[in-house]
Amino acid sequence: MIVRRHSWVPLGTALLLFTVWHCFFSPDQPYTPGSGTLPTSYAGVPVTVNDEGYFWKTLPTHYPVRHLKPLPTGQPLPLPPVQAEFGPESKEDAATRQKRRAAVKAAFLRCWTSYKTRAFMRDELSPISGRSRDPFGGWGATLVDSLDTLWIMSLHEEFEVAATAATKINFESTTLSEVSAFETTIRYLGGFLSAYDLSGDRRLLRKAREVGDMLYKTFDTPNRMPISRWDFHKAAQGTKQVAPDRALIAEVGSLCVEFTRLSLATGDPRWFDATERIREVLEAQQDTTKLPGMWPIMVNPRDEVFDSDATFGLGTTADSTYEYLPKMYALLGGLIPAYQTMYEKSMATAIKLNLFRPMVPEVPDILIARTVRAAKSGGKVVLNFENSGEHLVCYAGSMLALGGKLCGNPEHLETARKLVDGCIWTYKAMPLGIMPETFDIAPCAPGTECEWDEAAWKRAVLERAGESDVTDTARADAIIKERGLPKGFTRISDGRYLLRPEAIESVFVLYRTTGRRDLPESAWAMFKAIQANTRTPLANAALVDVNVKRNPQQIDVMESFWMGETLKYFYLIFSEPDHISLDDWVFNTEAHPFRRLK
């Protein structure tokens, strides 16, 4: 489909007017760059929020946009359904599901009550000491991250208290010397927008607009590329800024879902324009990298060079750039088809090179995601594979499940199954039933049926330990015993559990897309293991090492995503399948659901 773009659409020729919840807008009046004012309406619909008093709107614009890229117009495409068809539920199954959902809700309420009592309006509660922490600007990260969870769990009285408090957050100052634009976008902008989409509370949209105006200043650079690690205080003083010459691809390519949703909700195209410029650079250089189809982990926003680095992966430093490709396709109802093309190109490469089958007992048909380093040798590109996994990259199963359904690609859905089953297997393989942060695992030998080979595993353990003699079975046995390595693992490089959501996220999404009846059982086993080991007298705490048999040491940290993501996904997998249907909503990378255009 060709997307028609133009700077404005008179009311009489608009193809379709949607409500504030579902519409695309085109301005009745052209926007004047740097003027500080906006048109009063878009396609005859009043601008939802047009407050002039925000501090961040009063600052001068050093590098104004001369020609804004307008939001796409036209009727969204009838994309394929994402959710599976769920049949009738027996009374026994309903009772079990509801009991489990109630247990998750009780766990959330316990944490929420402790946060509200001991750390309200601060970023995080310290779940052991009862103190508070401010790692995300001191703007109440847990409060904002939890708004939509409160609504989704039908805690409407608590939601009203929280929403009223959140409207009082002061975004004119911060406890940090440097602010992460990415973290601020996914937590605060995403949190306010989602809570608005769910509740219709316009106070929250105004707050989202305020955060959006602040974040828009990170794009006030000569080439309109963002500053990922932002000097908040210099910006507040009106100092000129330039984009960095080194940034993580995830920090640059993962702002589009939130910025686009804000433009859709307000009718102001500035935020869409900001991230559309990034998309165009990504698209232009997607085929010129050392792994065509994928982008390297490090990029250069200052010079707009996104294809020179040599390390590629789906994990921590790149994750949401790929995750947001099918999500943007869904959010915009297919009206920017380049998102589908970019997604399919990137996954064609990733499935071929960044996923591998591990050699483990009982020969499960599973996949793990890994990092690939590309180097030139003799005029050719040589690839080096790091056969390690990480908890965070479990999100990839949900990405491929969503993308597979949206794009009608059964290979992606099958790959999603193998990745999700790989994460479930890793949970089960660990002594506490909880997946570690990062680990190394022996790959299957190429061209084999991947039968379990204990001798080959021990050789891999010795090789990973840097031993010169990889045939010394006695030494291998000693290392395995000393490090408590479960079969198949060659090293637990980081044994922490940080209350992460990515595994349950993918279990939830695969369940909603396939209806597989074993997935809620796997989710329940994960929830019980996490509760049994992370619970404190106040809330839940991260763990130092999950590779112990009992009594893991706890860390006095409970990141905001525990209540904003992890417990939300556990609650949703035990809810009715139409509760926050994936055919109506798309989740940002912080699990904040936004309404899809349909």
Residue, then its C-alpha position, 0 to 999 in steps of 0.5 A: m500500500i502507498v501511504r499518502r503524505h501531505s502537510w495538511v488535509p482540509l476538513g472537506t477532503a479528509l478520508l476519515l475522522f476518528t475519535v480522539w482515541h482512534c484517529f489520525f490528524s492532519p492540521d487545519q493550519p500549518y505548524t510554525p517551527g520554533s513559534g511555541t504555538l500549535p494549530t487549535s485543531y486538526a482535521g476539525v478536531p480540537v487539539t486535545v491538550n495545548d497547554e502553553g505553560y510547561f517549562w520545557k515549552t518556554l525554552p528556545t528551540h536552537y535547531p527548529v524543524r523546517h518541514l514536519k513529517p505529517l502523520p500518515t492518513g487513510q483508513p488502517l489496514p484490516l491486519p490479521p487477528v493476533q489472538a487465537e480463538f479460545g473455546p469455552e472454559s470449564k468451571e474447574d479451569a475457570a476456578t483455577r485460573q481465577k484463584r491464580r489471578a487473585a494470588v498475583k493481584a494479592a502479591f501486587l497489592r502487598c508491594w503497592t501498599s508498602y510502596k505507598t506507605r514507605a516510598f510514595m512519589r519516589d522512584e523505587l521502594s527498597p524491599i528489605s530496608g524499607r527505604s527509597r531510591d531514585p535511579f530514574g530522576g526522582w519522578g516517581a517511576t514506580l508510581v507512574d509504571s504502576l498506574d495502568t497495572l492498577w487500572i487493569m487489576s480493577l483497583h480503581e480507587e487506588f488508581e484515582v489516588a495514584a493518578t492524582a499524585a502523579t499529576k503533581i510530579n515536577f519534571e522541571s528538576t531531577t536528582l540525576s546529572e544525566v538522564s536516559a531519554f530511553e528510560t524516561t520515554i518507556r517508563y514515564l511517557g509510556g506510563f502516562l499515555s497508557a493510563y490515559d488510554l485505559s481510563g480516559d483521564r485527560r489529566l494524564l494526557r496533559k502530563a504525558r504532553e509535559v513529559g513529551d515536551m521535555l523529551y522533545k528537547t533531546f532532539d534539539t540538535p543540528n541534525r535532529m538526532p536524539i541525545s540518549r544520555w542527556d545533560f538535563h541541567k544544561a538543556a534546562q539552561g538553554t545550552k545548545q546540544v549535539a547528538p553523541d557520536r556513539a550510542l546504543i541502537a536500543e537507545v536511539g531506535s526505541l522511542c517511536v511507539e511512545f512518541t507516535r502514540l503521543s502524536l496520535a493522542t494530541g494531534d501534534p505531529r512533532w513527536f512522530d516527526a522526530t522518530e520518523r527521521i530515525r526510522e528513515v536512517l535505519e531503513a536506508q542503512q539496513d542492507t549496508t551493515k556487516l550483517p545485512g538486515m540487522w543493525p549493529i549494537m553501537v551507532n553514530p547519531r551525530d553523523e547518522v552512521f548506523d552501519s559501521d560497528a561489528t557486533f549484532g544481537l537481539g539482547t540488552t543493547a539492541d532489543s527494543t529497536y527490533e521489538y518496536l518494528p512489528k509493534m509500530y506496524a500494529l499501532l499504526g494499522g499498517l499505514i507505514p508498511a516499511y515497518q513490516t518490511m524492516y521487521e521481516k528483513s531483520m528477522a530473516t538474518a536473526i533467525k539464520l545467525n542469531l539463534f541456536r539450538p543448545m545441546v541439553p538433556e532430553v533433546p528439547d526442540i528449543l532455541i537460544a538467542r546469541t551475539v554475533r561479531a563480524a570481522k573482515s579477513g582476507g576481504k571476507v566477513v568472518l562471523n564469531f558466535e557467542n553461545s550465551g543467553e540472557h533473561l532479557v532476550c526472552y522478549a524475542g519470543s513475544m516479538l516473533a509471535l506478534g510479528g508472525k501473526l501480523c505478517g502471516n508468517p508461520e515460520h516466525l510463530e514456530t520460531a517464537r515457540k522454540l524461543v519461549d520453550g527455551c526460556i521455560w526450559t531454562y527456568k526449569a533447569m535451574p535449582l530454584g526454578i528461576m532463570p539467571e541474568t546471563f549464562d553460557i550453554a553448549p550449542c548443538a554440533p552442526g548437521t546433527e540431530c542434537e542428541w545429548d552428549e555428556a562428554a561433549w558437554k564436559r569438553a565445552v565446560l573445559e573450553r569455556a573455563g580456559e583449560s588447555d586440556v579439554t579432555d580432562t574429564a576429572r577437571a571438568d567434573a570438578i568445575i561442574k561441581e564447584r560451580g553447580l552447573p546444570k547439565g548443558f550449561t558451561r558457565i553461569s556468567d551472571g546468576r542474578y535475578l532482577l525480577r525481570p518480566e521478559a520470560i513471562e511476557s513471552v509466555f503470555v504473548l505466545y499463549r494469547t497467539t496460540g492458546r497453548r494450554d500448557l503455557p499458563e501452567s508454566a507461568w504458574a510454576m514461574f510465579k510460585a518459584i519467584q514468590a518463594n524466593t524473592r518475597t520479603p516482609l515488605a515486598n519482593a527483592a532481586l536475588v544475588d544468585v539463582n544457582v543455589k539450592r536454597n535460601p538465595q541472598q536477596i538484594d535490597v532492590m525492586e525495580s519499577f518494572w516488577m509492578g509495571e511489567t512482571l506482575k502485570y503479565f502474570y495477572l493477564i495470563f490468568s485473566e480472560p483472553d479478551h482482557i487487554s486483547l492483543d487485537d486492540w492493544v500493543f504493549n510498549t517495552e515497559a508493558h504499557p498498553f496503547r490502543r491500536l488504530k483499527 
